[in-house]
Amino acid sequence: MKIAFLGPEASFTQLAAIQLFPDHELVPQPNILDCFIAVEKGEVEKAVVPLENSIEGTVSMTLDYLYKTPGIRIQAEAVMPIAHHLMIHPDSDQGRIEKIYSHPQALAQSFHFLDEHFKDVQKQDFSSTAAAAKHVVENPERNLAAVANQFAANLYGLKIIHHNIQDFEQNHTRFIILSKDSGSYENEDLKILGEKSGLLITLPEDHAGGLHQVLSVFAWRKMHLSKIESRTLKTGLGNYFFFINVVGKWETALHLNALEELKALDAEVYFLGNYKEFNLES
């Protein structure tokens, strides 16, 4: 089975994908959109992409493509601790670093360390932490550095000059498994943290109390919501869709009745699936 993941090799997403699919072929993709397209076109059976970081919040691109590709569902979530390291080419002079590359979220998650120790060094956004590490190794004549993981340092032969530079110890990223198959993902080797359902909801025509009406559908049924997040529809100011997580197992009668009531309120509802959340190692 082929599994797409947000690449290149040695990205944090690959570390997650290796634990989720240790016996399957992993296919790196240059961006999150390509992961969705690969699943949609049937080029791969599933894909692993980041959804949320405990420091920087939701990966907006993932949420947007979940809304734009309604044939794709979520089969599982997986939470992994994130450790960032500052690395250079082994021939570089660490006292003369001229630029630091990494993914925007990795730079943001290491902001205070970089600001304290490398305040005058230019920081440059890159498509991924692994791509930043690869760029450093491909330019040995320059004194470049990358913020990436241990896997990237090992793969590209880079020298880590500062370990664990993330500003907060409790730095975790939540990944999701995408698939067109509505079946569930199971893995007896991983610890299960919980179970939830994912919904994308577009409110009816804007009116006072519209969001309250939608949330009341869950409230009077005592359905626990662990996440409510709005994203712009990009059709004008004030137009949003909502990503909602309902905690617990899927109770057919209760949940289906809730979906029917939402539709009766003229809300558009897309059910992303009921799925388990697993714990991964860094």
Summary of the structure (lengths in Angstrom):
residues: 282
radius of gyration: 20.6
end to end distance: 24.1
largest distance: 65.7
contacts: 926
relative contact order: 0.18
helix: 29%
strand: 35%
